[in-house]
């Protein structure tokens, strides 16, 4: 049996719990994985290990086993000019 069926909450409740702690994100659930989709400033804040531990603990309370933070490019899929590019 899936832990998500045993634990109340899920995506909307996790989004609310994270927002209460100042992390405004969209949560996409993929089986036991909670994917956090956030703006660049929030992603930067999640660089703090303690904040990531808090997010993981909240995710577990809401029925998820793991958390991933989606990293998005603001370039619309185009390579950034200042990013190194492998020519292999």
N, C-alpha and C positions, 0 to 999 in steps of 0.2 A: 504494500500500500504506500502511496506517495505521501510524504510529509506535508505537502501542500494541501492535501485533502483533510488532514488531521488538524491543521493549524489555521485559525482564522486570519484574515487579513488579505494577503496577496498584494498585487501591484498597487491599487489605489491607497490601501492603508499604509504600505511602505513609503509611498511618495509623501503622504501626510506626515508620517513619523520623521522622515528625513527633513522635510520642510520645517518642522518644529525646531530642528537643530540648525537651521540656516542653510540647508542643502536643498536648493530647489532643483529637482531633477525629474526627468520622465523615466519610469521604470518599464522595461520590457522583460517579460518573463519567458525563459526558454528552459522548460523542465524545471530543475532546481536552481537554475542560474538566474540571478537578477542582474540585468544589464542596465547600468545607470547612464543616462544620456543627459549631458549637462553642457552649459556654456563654458568657455575657456577659463573664466575666473573660478568657477566651481571646480573644474577639473584641477586647476592649480591648487586650490585649497585641499583637495583630496590627496595632494602630495604629502600631507601630514599623516604619519603612521597612526597616531592616536585617533584621528578623525576617520581613517579607513577602518580601524578596529571597531569604532562605534557604528559605522555603516554596516559592517558585516554582522555585528551583534543584532542590530535592528532587522536586517534581512533574515537572519535565522529565526528571530521572534515572529516574523511574518511568513514563515514557511519555506524560505529559500535556503539552500545549502552553501551557495557560492555567490560572489559578487564580481562583476567585471565593470570596468569604467570604459565607455566607448570614447575613443580619441578621434575627433573629427578634424578634417582639414578645412580651413576657410577658403581654400583655393578652388573649390568646385571640382576636385579630382585632377586638376592640373598640377604638375610638379612645381614646387616653390623654387624660385630662382636662387635663394640663399641656402637651399638644402643640397647636401652632397648627392650626386647621382652616380651610380655605378655604371661604367661603360663596358662591363664584361660581356 
